[in-house]
Amino acid sequence: MNELFDIGGQVSCNDGPVGTLVCVVLDPIARTVTHVVVEPHHAAGQGRLVPVELIEQRGDGLALRCDGREFAELEFAEETHFTSPDGEDLGYREGEIVAWPYYGMGLEMGASEVAGTPRAYFASRVPAGQVEVRRGERVHAADGDLGRVRGFVVDPADHHITHLVLEEGHLFSRREVAVPIDSVTAVEPDGVTLSLTRDQIRALPTLEPPV
């Protein structure tokens, strides 16, 4: 049975729930999933880059072939760099610098920025040549926008993507449609582009579980 990579769905380890699937990393040429990003519960911004080989379907969701301790040792999906106020890269990585809080005369508690404090920026660790797809990214039909990405259907034998799961419609008439991956012509920062028209997509059957 194919696996549903439901972006926003829960992910578990061998010893229990671990976090949320926030991103799927694709090889756009081979049309395969190479990694996913799983964000731990109660740890926003601390997503781990999980190789697809660690993923399997269990029950209604995805699970990892590791325990919580092993998950915590996986590579972060983003790395943090710090720059001086002049933009010079200070060479520090995440966890190697602390901005000491300062409250001066006329400043309220919790002021978000102090002159001279290093600024952080975040760089993705997604391998070169691969792309990230998140839930809610726009889907462009051949004749206009139609909906947003919900996830992907993946063949567990070779991690090949068979379908894009499209969420289309409005709040009270929303439905999910499995669009054949051969209809995807581009995956770009502004969304996913399809060769099908909106009428052709609307004619596809509604996706019903199990996939």
Buried (B, 14 or more C-beta within 10 A) or exposed (E): EBBBBBBEBBBBBBEEBBBBBBBBBBBBEEBBBBBBBBBBEEEEEBBBBBBBEBBEBEEEBBBBEBEBEBBBEBEBBBEBBBBEEEEEEEEBEBEEEEEEEEEEEEEEEEEEEEEEBBEEEEEBBBEEEBBBBBBEBEBBBBEEEBBBBBBBBBBEEEBBBBBBBBBBBEEEEEBBBBBBBEBBEEBEEEBBBBBBBBEBBBEBEEBEEEB
